[in-house]
Amino acid sequence: MPDAARLSDDGGTMTDEATDLATLGEFGLIGRFAATAAEGSHTLTGIGDDTAVIDVDGTRLLFTTDLMVEGVHFLSSSADLADVGFKALVSNVSDIAAMGGHPRECVVSLAAPPSTPVEALDRLWEGLSEAASAYGVTVVGGDTSSAPVLFVNVALIGEAPEGEWVGRDGAREDDEVYVTGTFGDAAGGLVMLLEERSPGDVDEERLVTAHLRPRARVAEGAAALAAGATAMIDVSDGLVADLGHVCERSGVGILLDAGEVPISAELARAAPRLGADALGLALVGGEDYELAIAVPAERSSDLVARVEALGTRCSRVGTVVEGDTDTVAGHDRSDGSAGWDHFGGTEPREGAR
Amino acid sequence: MPDAARLSDDGGTMTDEATDLATLGEFGLIGRFAATAAEGSHTLTGIGDDTAVIDVDGTRLLFTTDLMVEGVHFLSSSADLADVGFKALVSNVSDIAAMGGHPRECVVSLAAPPSTPVEALDRLWEGLSEAASAYGVTVVGGDTSSAPVLFVNVALIGEAPEGEWVGRDGAREDDEVYVTGTFGDAAGGLVMLLEERSPGDVDEERLVTAHLRPRARVAEGAAALAAGATAMIDVSDGLVADLGHVCERSGVGILLDAGEVPISAELARAAPRLGADALGLALVGGEDYELAIAVPAERSSDLVARVEALGTRCSRVGTVVEGDTDTVAGHDRSDGSAGWDHFGGTEPREGAR
């Protein structure tokens, strides 16, 4: 089974050995905090899903936040801040989409060096406003500060239609796993940006755009909810890592058929020129902001029909299997197929979102 | 009238001359963004008040965010991150208090250098959790990243009781202006921290605590709402600056009787030893997180009774007067009484929150 890998994820360990943030990792830190977080009486879903779900007099509100830091999430030297503002909002909208909800209001925190040109900040605001307009989000407040590097934080409220939502925790054995769209384009675009390579053709242009201007799958998320999806996540950390998050929260494993992971024609054509492995980018490259969806087998044709009716590809990539995430931690590399190992595989990447 | 100064505020200008953030200033940047922000159909109050007010199926939710950046809002060299975490939450709770609401759920974004000791991050979380517990706030999610400096952002939802709230925009001519508590203690504590001076007695200890561990006036804010307050703001930027924000939003002036601004006995005793002017600290020192409240004269005794029933001092400090903030920009220094001029007066301070 050379194209399959058994996935699960320990979600970061609360290891006593970790002495600094680099050792602990992002997921370790979140796990450490979540373990001692107090539960709220109106909290239906707390830390650990794409968004929180809270009850407001019977309405189910979704609440999420995403942070972008210069030098970590974008390259200051080459970034048009309009792209940064756009993506800062879209990454939050994508989290709402992954619950099956629709976005509503946000607050924006912005910190920047005092020497930042006003024009650059105007561009950031333009990009953010463009995304807000595209997704029906209202910016209702914010905060600003000086800082040595640029920080943009968006906190977004959404609403779960008719009080229903899809978390990461409902995947069950024998469910099928589907994804929207294609994978690896954004990572291909990032390779180009890191190499300061100008797009040589329309394929390469498409990859850079996928990285800089992702879209959130709001309608597709709602369609998956309506189709009876049992678990859903937006793929921001990479497909393998994010499926691992579903495994962890659902207490299952996922048998991923890597050969079925959809790759765009543009990436397939451009990858060799970039010296990159398209499948590797598709499996572990992050920031595609596509959805991964678990659905009972008998509902899968309905899911596909609903998503494809939106003009979006919907592909089966795997199956949910019995698994115990306490004992099956990390992905199985024993078959030697882990072509994405050099990216760090399912291990938390330092500084990754 | 040597102890009075006429205040108003132009709220930052959208000056065409500003070429970078330092020139534009925080309030200039916010004004620039707010001028082009789209209005939302569920937005009852948007950018420019202590919090936004949004309608969620008839419930009025309050929504706010506050960020803290190492080297700007706290001194990395001396900070116990428990204090930073505590204050990051309290500054948000204070914004909810200034609307007369009560806080509910928050999301937290945290970015830190990879070398940050895990123990320090645990302390930050402990302080934040302590404040969350004290104010009945549930942490429901967050995001983390690496960054060159520590960055903490909290976004907080609150609720307006019975759909009522007090904004910054309702102050009317002849209203009286009251404040809770005392002013300048936090600034006195900051002077000590900046001079790396250890508290020499209980007075100095109290000032440092006021700076590091402010409390939010939630019950007092609710009391002011119940008493019929017309405008309210929490004093984080400094009394003069924040009253200026009320002037701007309400389209009025405020005649501040500086001699009536309450100063604690501790600050009065410690200020000479610090080489500081207690009144100056009280007028322009920020981060006291007390409330400033405009109230019709006939409701003022009720306001005082309600606030003092909570064990909190409530002092009259001024009167709302006719004013046109389009033409009376900046505070009037013509009487030569502006003892706080060396702090920057009502001008936006670069990098200040």
Chai-1 contact restraints between the chains, C-beta under 6 A:
chainA,res_idxA,chainB,res_idxB,connection_type,confidence,min_distance_angstrom,max_distance_angstrom,comment,restraint_id
A,A18,B,V118,contact,1.0,0.0,6.0,A-B,restraint_1
A,T19,B,V118,contact,1.0,0.0,6.0,A-B,restraint_2
A,D20,B,S115,contact,1.0,0.0,6.0,A-B,restraint_3
A,D20,B,P117,contact,1.0,0.0,6.0,A-B,restraint_4
A,L21,B,A112,contact,1.0,0.0,6.0,A-B,restraint_5
A,L21,B,P114,contact,1.0,0.0,6.0,A-B,restraint_6
A,L21,B,T116,contact,1.0,0.0,6.0,A-B,restraint_7
A,A22,B,P114,contact,1.0,0.0,6.0,A-B,restraint_8
A,L24,B,V118,contact,1.0,0.0,6.0,A-B,restraint_9
A,E26,B,T144,contact,1.0,0.0,6.0,A-B,restraint_10
A,L29,B,T144,contact,1.0,0.0,6.0,A-B,restraint_11
A,F33,B,W125,contact,1.0,0.0,6.0,A-B,restraint_12
A,A37,B,V139,contact,1.0,0.0,6.0,A-B,restraint_13
A,G40,B,T138,contact,1.0,0.0,6.0,A-B,restraint_14
A,T43,B,T138,contact,1.0,0.0,6.0,A-B,restraint_15
A,T43,B,V140,contact,1.0,0.0,6.0,A-B,restraint_16
A,G46,B,V140,contact,1.0,0.0,6.0,A-B,restraint_17
A,I47,B,G141,contact,1.0,0.0,6.0,A-B,restraint_18
A,A52,B,V140,contact,1.0,0.0,6.0,A-B,restraint_19
A,A52,B,G141,contact,1.0,0.0,6.0,A-B,restraint_20
A,I54,B,E105,contact,1.0,0.0,6.0,A-B,restraint_21
A,V56,B,V56,contact,1.0,0.0,6.0,A-B,restraint_22
A,V56,B,T59,contact,1.0,0.0,6.0,A-B,restraint_23
A,D57,B,T59,contact,1.0,0.0,6.0,A-B,restraint_24
A,T59,B,V56,contact,1.0,0.0,6.0,A-B,restraint_25
A,T59,B,D57,contact,1.0,0.0,6.0,A-B,restraint_26
A,F63,B,V107,contact,1.0,0.0,6.0,A-B,restraint_27
A,F63,B,V140,contact,1.0,0.0,6.0,A-B,restraint_28
A,T64,B,G141,contact,1.0,0.0,6.0,A-B,restraint_29
A,T65,B,V107,contact,1.0,0.0,6.0,A-B,restraint_30
A,T65,B,S109,contact,1.0,0.0,6.0,A-B,restraint_31
A,T65,B,D143,contact,1.0,0.0,6.0,A-B,restraint_32
A,T65,B,A155,contact,1.0,0.0,6.0,A-B,restraint_33
A,D66,B,D143,contact,1.0,0.0,6.0,A-B,restraint_34
A,L67,B,S109,contact,1.0,0.0,6.0,A-B,restraint_35
A,L67,B,D143,contact,1.0,0.0,6.0,A-B,restraint_36
A,L67,B,S145,contact,1.0,0.0,6.0,A-B,restraint_37
A,V69,B,A111,contact,1.0,0.0,6.0,A-B,restraint_38
A,V69,B,S145,contact,1.0,0.0,6.0,A-B,restraint_39
A,V69,B,A147,contact,1.0,0.0,6.0,A-B,restraint_40
A,V72,B,S145,contact,1.0,0.0,6.0,A-B,restraint_41
A,V72,B,S146,contact,1.0,0.0,6.0,A-B,restraint_42
A,E105,B,I54,contact,1.0,0.0,6.0,A-B,restraint_43
A,V107,B,F63,contact,1.0,0.0,6.0,A-B,restraint_44
A,V107,B,T65,contact,1.0,0.0,6.0,A-B,restraint_45
A,V107,B,A155,contact,1.0,0.0,6.0,A-B,restraint_46
A,S109,B,T65,contact,1.0,0.0,6.0,A-B,restraint_47
A,S109,B,L67,contact,1.0,0.0,6.0,A-B,restraint_48
A,S109,B,N153,contact,1.0,0.0,6.0,A-B,restraint_49
A,A111,B,V69,contact,1.0,0.0,6.0,A-B,restraint_50
A,A112,B,L21,contact,1.0,0.0,6.0,A-B,restraint_51
A,P114,B,L21,contact,1.0,0.0,6.0,A-B,restraint_52
A,P114,B,A22,contact,1.0,0.0,6.0,A-B,restraint_53
A,P114,B,E350,contact,1.0,0.0,6.0,A-B,restraint_54
A,S115,B,D20,contact,1.0,0.0,6.0,A-B,restraint_55
A,T116,B,L21,contact,1.0,0.0,6.0,A-B,restraint_56
A,P117,B,D20,contact,1.0,0.0,6.0,A-B,restraint_57
A,V118,B,A18,contact,1.0,0.0,6.0,A-B,restraint_58
A,V118,B,T19,contact,1.0,0.0,6.0,A-B,restraint_59
A,V118,B,L24,contact,1.0,0.0,6.0,A-B,restraint_60
A,W125,B,F33,contact,1.0,0.0,6.0,A-B,restraint_61
A,T138,B,G40,contact,1.0,0.0,6.0,A-B,restraint_62
A,T138,B,T43,contact,1.0,0.0,6.0,A-B,restraint_63
A,V139,B,A37,contact,1.0,0.0,6.0,A-B,restraint_64
A,V140,B,T43,contact,1.0,0.0,6.0,A-B,restraint_65
A,V140,B,G46,contact,1.0,0.0,6.0,A-B,restraint_66
A,V140,B,A52,contact,1.0,0.0,6.0,A-B,restraint_67
A,V140,B,F63,contact,1.0,0.0,6.0,A-B,restraint_68
A,G141,B,I47,contact,1.0,0.0,6.0,A-B,restraint_69
A,G141,B,A52,contact,1.0,0.0,6.0,A-B,restraint_70
A,G141,B,T64,contact,1.0,0.0,6.0,A-B,restraint_71
A,D143,B,T65,contact,1.0,0.0,6.0,A-B,restraint_72
A,D143,B,D66,contact,1.0,0.0,6.0,A-B,restraint_73
A,D143,B,L67,contact,1.0,0.0,6.0,A-B,restraint_74
A,T144,B,E26,contact,1.0,0.0,6.0,A-B,restraint_75
A,T144,B,L29,contact,1.0,0.0,6.0,A-B,restraint_76
A,S145,B,L67,contact,1.0,0.0,6.0,A-B,restraint_77
A,S145,B,V69,contact,1.0,0.0,6.0,A-B,restraint_78
A,S145,B,V72,contact,1.0,0.0,6.0,A-B,restraint_79
A,S146,B,V72,contact,1.0,0.0,6.0,A-B,restraint_80
A,S146,B,G351,contact,1.0,0.0,6.0,A-B,restraint_81
A,A147,B,V69,contact,1.0,0.0,6.0,A-B,restraint_82
A,P148,B,P148,contact,1.0,0.0,6.0,A-B,restraint_83
A,P148,B,V149,contact,1.0,0.0,6.0,A-B,restraint_84
A,V149,B,P148,contact,1.0,0.0,6.0,A-B,restraint_85
A,F151,B,F151,contact,1.0,0.0,6.0,A-B,restraint_86
A,N153,B,S109,contact,1.0,0.0,6.0,A-B,restraint_87
A,N153,B,N153,contact,1.0,0.0,6.0,A-B,restraint_88
A,A155,B,T65,contact,1.0,0.0,6.0,A-B,restraint_89
A,A155,B,V107,contact,1.0,0.0,6.0,A-B,restraint_90
A,A155,B,A155,contact,1.0,0.0,6.0,A-B,restraint_91
A,E350,B,P114,contact,1.0,0.0,6.0,A-B,restraint_92
A,G351,B,S146,contact,1.0,0.0,6.0,A-B,restraint_93
